[in-house]
Amino acid sequence: METTTTKKPYEVVVLMHPDASLEEQKDLFKKNKATIESYKGSINSLETWGKRTLATPIGKLKKSYLLPLYIRSRYSSYCRA
C-alpha cells in the first residue's frame, strides 16, 4: 500500500478565552505554528477576527477570540496537536 505525503489545504479556527491578552494570543499562535511545522506543515495566512459572540456557548463563555489559520499540511499535523 502506498502512503501519501501530499500536503492538503486546511482552514483551522482557533478559539481563545475572551479575556486573553494580545501577548497570550501571540504565544498561542507561536505554539500552533511550531506544532504545524514540526509535522512538515506550513501556514499560508493568519487572520484575526477579534472577539465574537459564539453561536453556541462553550461552558459559561458566550464570547471568544477567533483566529483562523489557513495551512497546508498532512493529516497527522493537526490531529495530534
Phi and psi in radians as a Rosetta constraint file:
Dihedral C 1 N 2 CA 2 C 2 CIRCULARHARMONIC -1.564 0.35
Dihedral N 2 CA 2 C 2 N 3 CIRCULARHARMONIC 2.293 0.35
Dihedral C 2 N 3 CA 3 C 3 CIRCULARHARMONIC -1.692 0.35
Dihedral N 3 CA 3 C 3 N 4 CIRCULARHARMONIC 2.451 0.35
Dihedral C 3 N 4 CA 4 C 4 CIRCULARHARMONIC -1.796 0.35
Dihedral N 4 CA 4 C 4 N 5 CIRCULARHARMONIC 2.465 0.35
Dihedral C 4 N 5 CA 5 C 5 CIRCULARHARMONIC -2.044 0.35
Dihedral N 5 CA 5 C 5 N 6 CIRCULARHARMONIC 0.362 0.35
Dihedral C 5 N 6 CA 6 C 6 CIRCULARHARMONIC -1.159 0.35
Dihedral N 6 CA 6 C 6 N 7 CIRCULARHARMONIC 2.300 0.35
Dihedral C 6 N 7 CA 7 C 7 CIRCULARHARMONIC -1.517 0.35
Dihedral N 7 CA 7 C 7 N 8 CIRCULARHARMONIC 2.280 0.35
Dihedral C 7 N 8 CA 8 C 8 CIRCULARHARMONIC -1.940 0.35
Dihedral N 8 CA 8 C 8 N 9 CIRCULARHARMONIC 2.681 0.35
Dihedral C 8 N 9 CA 9 C 9 CIRCULARHARMONIC -1.391 0.35
Dihedral N 9 CA 9 C 9 N 10 CIRCULARHARMONIC 2.433 0.35
Dihedral C 9 N 10 CA 10 C 10 CIRCULARHARMONIC -2.391 0.35
Dihedral N 10 CA 10 C 10 N 11 CIRCULARHARMONIC 2.637 0.35
Dihedral C 10 N 11 CA 11 C 11 CIRCULARHARMONIC -2.000 0.35
Dihedral N 11 CA 11 C 11 N 12 CIRCULARHARMONIC 2.127 0.35
Dihedral C 11 N 12 CA 12 C 12 CIRCULARHARMONIC -2.109 0.35
Dihedral N 12 CA 12 C 12 N 13 CIRCULARHARMONIC 2.236 0.35
Dihedral C 12 N 13 CA 13 C 13 CIRCULARHARMONIC -1.872 0.35
Dihedral N 13 CA 13 C 13 N 14 CIRCULARHARMONIC 2.078 0.35
Dihedral C 13 N 14 CA 14 C 14 CIRCULARHARMONIC -1.664 0.35
Dihedral N 14 CA 14 C 14 N 15 CIRCULARHARMONIC 2.280 0.35
Dihedral C 14 N 15 CA 15 C 15 CIRCULARHARMONIC -1.812 0.35
Dihedral N 15 CA 15 C 15 N 16 CIRCULARHARMONIC 2.338 0.35
Dihedral C 15 N 16 CA 16 C 16 CIRCULARHARMONIC -2.135 0.35
Dihedral N 16 CA 16 C 16 N 17 CIRCULARHARMONIC 2.689 0.35
Dihedral C 16 N 17 CA 17 C 17 CIRCULARHARMONIC -0.967 0.35
Dihedral N 17 CA 17 C 17 N 18 CIRCULARHARMONIC 2.428 0.35
Dihedral C 17 N 18 CA 18 C 18 CIRCULARHARMONIC -1.135 0.35
Dihedral N 18 CA 18 C 18 N 19 CIRCULARHARMONIC -0.323 0.35
Dihedral C 18 N 19 CA 19 C 19 CIRCULARHARMONIC -1.630 0.35
Dihedral N 19 CA 19 C 19 N 20 CIRCULARHARMONIC 0.118 0.35
Dihedral C 19 N 20 CA 20 C 20 CIRCULARHARMONIC -1.159 0.35
Dihedral N 20 CA 20 C 20 N 21 CIRCULARHARMONIC 2.410 0.35
Dihedral C 20 N 21 CA 21 C 21 CIRCULARHARMONIC -1.404 0.35
Dihedral N 21 CA 21 C 21 N 22 CIRCULARHARMONIC 2.937 0.35
Dihedral C 21 N 22 CA 22 C 22 CIRCULARHARMONIC -1.066 0.35
Dihedral N 22 CA 22 C 22 N 23 CIRCULARHARMONIC -0.672 0.35
Dihedral C 22 N 23 CA 23 C 23 CIRCULARHARMONIC -1.101 0.35
Dihedral N 23 CA 23 C 23 N 24 CIRCULARHARMONIC -0.718 0.35
Dihedral C 23 N 24 CA 24 C 24 CIRCULARHARMONIC -1.153 0.35
Dihedral N 24 CA 24 C 24 N 25 CIRCULARHARMONIC -0.632 0.35
Dihedral C 24 N 25 CA 25 C 25 CIRCULARHARMONIC -1.113 0.35
Dihedral N 25 CA 25 C 25 N 26 CIRCULARHARMONIC -0.764 0.35
Dihedral C 25 N 26 CA 26 C 26 CIRCULARHARMONIC -1.114 0.35
Dihedral N 26 CA 26 C 26 N 27 CIRCULARHARMONIC -0.721 0.35
Dihedral C 26 N 27 CA 27 C 27 CIRCULARHARMONIC -1.093 0.35
Dihedral N 27 CA 27 C 27 N 28 CIRCULARHARMONIC -0.725 0.35
Dihedral C 27 N 28 CA 28 C 28 CIRCULARHARMONIC -1.151 0.35
Dihedral N 28 CA 28 C 28 N 29 CIRCULARHARMONIC -0.703 0.35
Dihedral C 28 N 29 CA 29 C 29 CIRCULARHARMONIC -1.079 0.35
Dihedral N 29 CA 29 C 29 N 30 CIRCULARHARMONIC -0.752 0.35
Dihedral C 29 N 30 CA 30 C 30 CIRCULARHARMONIC -1.086 0.35
Dihedral N 30 CA 30 C 30 N 31 CIRCULARHARMONIC -0.694 0.35
Dihedral C 30 N 31 CA 31 C 31 CIRCULARHARMONIC -1.144 0.35
Dihedral N 31 CA 31 C 31 N 32 CIRCULARHARMONIC -0.781 0.35
Dihedral C 31 N 32 CA 32 C 32 CIRCULARHARMONIC -1.118 0.35
Dihedral N 32 CA 32 C 32 N 33 CIRCULARHARMONIC -0.715 0.35
Dihedral C 32 N 33 CA 33 C 33 CIRCULARHARMONIC -1.092 0.35
Dihedral N 33 CA 33 C 33 N 34 CIRCULARHARMONIC -0.763 0.35
Dihedral C 33 N 34 CA 34 C 34 CIRCULARHARMONIC -1.100 0.35
Dihedral N 34 CA 34 C 34 N 35 CIRCULARHARMONIC -0.699 0.35
Dihedral C 34 N 35 CA 35 C 35 CIRCULARHARMONIC -1.130 0.35
Dihedral N 35 CA 35 C 35 N 36 CIRCULARHARMONIC -0.801 0.35
Dihedral C 35 N 36 CA 36 C 36 CIRCULARHARMONIC -1.094 0.35
Dihedral N 36 CA 36 C 36 N 37 CIRCULARHARMONIC -0.790 0.35
Dihedral C 36 N 37 CA 37 C 37 CIRCULARHARMONIC -1.209 0.35
Dihedral N 37 CA 37 C 37 N 38 CIRCULARHARMONIC -0.506 0.35
Dihedral C 37 N 38 CA 38 C 38 CIRCULARHARMONIC -1.163 0.35
Dihedral N 38 CA 38 C 38 N 39 CIRCULARHARMONIC -0.367 0.35
Dihedral C 38 N 39 CA 39 C 39 CIRCULARHARMONIC -1.808 0.35
Dihedral N 39 CA 39 C 39 N 40 CIRCULARHARMONIC 0.374 0.35
Dihedral C 39 N 40 CA 40 C 40 CIRCULARHARMONIC 1.191 0.35
Dihedral N 40 CA 40 C 40 N 41 CIRCULARHARMONIC 0.439 0.35
Dihedral C 40 N 41 CA 41 C 41 CIRCULARHARMONIC -1.630 0.35
Dihedral N 41 CA 41 C 41 N 42 CIRCULARHARMONIC 3.021 0.35
Dihedral C 41 N 42 CA 42 C 42 CIRCULARHARMONIC -2.492 0.35
Dihedral N 42 CA 42 C 42 N 43 CIRCULARHARMONIC 2.622 0.35
Dihedral C 42 N 43 CA 43 C 43 CIRCULARHARMONIC -1.695 0.35
Dihedral N 43 CA 43 C 43 N 44 CIRCULARHARMONIC 2.138 0.35
Dihedral C 43 N 44 CA 44 C 44 CIRCULARHARMONIC -1.427 0.35
Dihedral N 44 CA 44 C 44 N 45 CIRCULARHARMONIC -0.758 0.35
Dihedral C 44 N 45 CA 45 C 45 CIRCULARHARMONIC -2.793 0.35
Dihedral N 45 CA 45 C 45 N 46 CIRCULARHARMONIC 2.782 0.35
Dihedral C 45 N 46 CA 46 C 46 CIRCULARHARMONIC -2.309 0.35
Dihedral N 46 CA 46 C 46 N 47 CIRCULARHARMONIC 2.335 0.35
Dihedral C 46 N 47 CA 47 C 47 CIRCULARHARMONIC -2.110 0.35
Dihedral N 47 CA 47 C 47 N 48 CIRCULARHARMONIC 2.806 0.35
Dihedral C 47 N 48 CA 48 C 48 CIRCULARHARMONIC -2.166 0.35
Dihedral N 48 CA 48 C 48 N 49 CIRCULARHARMONIC 1.992 0.35
Dihedral C 48 N 49 CA 49 C 49 CIRCULARHARMONIC -1.549 0.35
Dihedral N 49 CA 49 C 49 N 50 CIRCULARHARMONIC -0.115 0.35
Dihedral C 49 N 50 CA 50 C 50 CIRCULARHARMONIC 1.353 0.35
Dihedral N 50 CA 50 C 50 N 51 CIRCULARHARMONIC -2.883 0.35
Dihedral C 50 N 51 CA 51 C 51 CIRCULARHARMONIC -1.409 0.35
Dihedral N 51 CA 51 C 51 N 52 CIRCULARHARMONIC 2.187 0.35
Dihedral C 51 N 52 CA 52 C 52 CIRCULARHARMONIC -2.260 0.35
Dihedral N 52 CA 52 C 52 N 53 CIRCULARHARMONIC 2.715 0.35
Dihedral C 52 N 53 CA 53 C 53 CIRCULARHARMONIC -1.401 0.35
Dihedral N 53 CA 53 C 53 N 54 CIRCULARHARMONIC 2.270 0.35
Dihedral C 53 N 54 CA 54 C 54 CIRCULARHARMONIC -1.390 0.35
Dihedral N 54 CA 54 C 54 N 55 CIRCULARHARMONIC 2.505 0.35
Dihedral C 54 N 55 CA 55 C 55 CIRCULARHARMONIC -1.136 0.35
Dihedral N 55 CA 55 C 55 N 56 CIRCULARHARMONIC -0.658 0.35
Dihedral C 55 N 56 CA 56 C 56 CIRCULARHARMONIC -2.210 0.35
Dihedral N 56 CA 56 C 56 N 57 CIRCULARHARMONIC 2.136 0.35
Dihedral C 56 N 57 CA 57 C 57 CIRCULARHARMONIC -1.040 0.35
Dihedral N 57 CA 57 C 57 N 58 CIRCULARHARMONIC 2.577 0.35
Dihedral C 57 N 58 CA 58 C 58 CIRCULARHARMONIC -1.877 0.35
Dihedral N 58 CA 58 C 58 N 59 CIRCULARHARMONIC 1.896 0.35
Dihedral C 58 N 59 CA 59 C 59 CIRCULARHARMONIC 1.095 0.35
Dihedral N 59 CA 59 C 59 N 60 CIRCULARHARMONIC -2.165 0.35
Dihedral C 59 N 60 CA 60 C 60 CIRCULARHARMONIC -1.693 0.35
Dihedral N 60 CA 60 C 60 N 61 CIRCULARHARMONIC -0.012 0.35
Dihedral C 60 N 61 CA 61 C 61 CIRCULARHARMONIC -1.541 0.35
Dihedral N 61 CA 61 C 61 N 62 CIRCULARHARMONIC 2.249 0.35
Dihedral C 61 N 62 CA 62 C 62 CIRCULARHARMONIC -1.858 0.35
Dihedral N 62 CA 62 C 62 N 63 CIRCULARHARMONIC -0.194 0.35
Dihedral C 62 N 63 CA 63 C 63 CIRCULARHARMONIC -2.213 0.35
Dihedral N 63 CA 63 C 63 N 64 CIRCULARHARMONIC 2.764 0.35
Dihedral C 63 N 64 CA 64 C 64 CIRCULARHARMONIC -2.779 0.35
Dihedral N 64 CA 64 C 64 N 65 CIRCULARHARMONIC 2.675 0.35
Dihedral C 64 N 65 CA 65 C 65 CIRCULARHARMONIC -1.418 0.35
Dihedral N 65 CA 65 C 65 N 66 CIRCULARHARMONIC 2.347 0.35
Dihedral C 65 N 66 CA 66 C 66 CIRCULARHARMONIC -1.943 0.35
Dihedral N 66 CA 66 C 66 N 67 CIRCULARHARMONIC 2.199 0.35
Dihedral C 66 N 67 CA 67 C 67 CIRCULARHARMONIC -2.202 0.35
Dihedral N 67 CA 67 C 67 N 68 CIRCULARHARMONIC 1.596 0.35
Dihedral C 67 N 68 CA 68 C 68 CIRCULARHARMONIC -1.336 0.35
Dihedral N 68 CA 68 C 68 N 69 CIRCULARHARMONIC 2.350 0.35
Dihedral C 68 N 69 CA 69 C 69 CIRCULARHARMONIC -2.004 0.35
Dihedral N 69 CA 69 C 69 N 70 CIRCULARHARMONIC 2.363 0.35
Dihedral C 69 N 70 CA 70 C 70 CIRCULARHARMONIC -1.920 0.35
Dihedral N 70 CA 70 C 70 N 71 CIRCULARHARMONIC 2.004 0.35
Dihedral C 70 N 71 CA 71 C 71 CIRCULARHARMONIC -2.224 0.35
Dihedral N 71 CA 71 C 71 N 72 CIRCULARHARMONIC 2.841 0.35
Dihedral C 71 N 72 CA 72 C 72 CIRCULARHARMONIC -2.095 0.35
Dihedral N 72 CA 72 C 72 N 73 CIRCULARHARMONIC 2.211 0.35
Dihedral C 72 N 73 CA 73 C 73 CIRCULARHARMONIC -2.829 0.35
Dihedral N 73 CA 73 C 73 N 74 CIRCULARHARMONIC 2.843 0.35
Dihedral C 73 N 74 CA 74 C 74 CIRCULARHARMONIC -1.395 0.35
Dihedral N 74 CA 74 C 74 N 75 CIRCULARHARMONIC 2.805 0.35
Dihedral C 74 N 75 CA 75 C 75 CIRCULARHARMONIC -0.965 0.35
Dihedral N 75 CA 75 C 75 N 76 CIRCULARHARMONIC -0.717 0.35
Dihedral C 75 N 76 CA 76 C 76 CIRCULARHARMONIC -1.186 0.35
Dihedral N 76 CA 76 C 76 N 77 CIRCULARHARMONIC -0.344 0.35
Dihedral C 76 N 77 CA 77 C 77 CIRCULARHARMONIC -1.247 0.35
Dihedral N 77 CA 77 C 77 N 78 CIRCULARHARMONIC -0.453 0.35
Dihedral C 77 N 78 CA 78 C 78 CIRCULARHARMONIC -1.926 0.35
Dihedral N 78 CA 78 C 78 N 79 CIRCULARHARMONIC -0.260 0.35
Dihedral C 78 N 79 CA 79 C 79 CIRCULARHARMONIC -1.346 0.35
Dihedral N 79 CA 79 C 79 N 80 CIRCULARHARMONIC -0.412 0.35
Dihedral C 79 N 80 CA 80 C 80 CIRCULARHARMONIC -1.722 0.35
Dihedral N 80 CA 80 C 80 N 81 CIRCULARHARMONIC -0.108 0.35
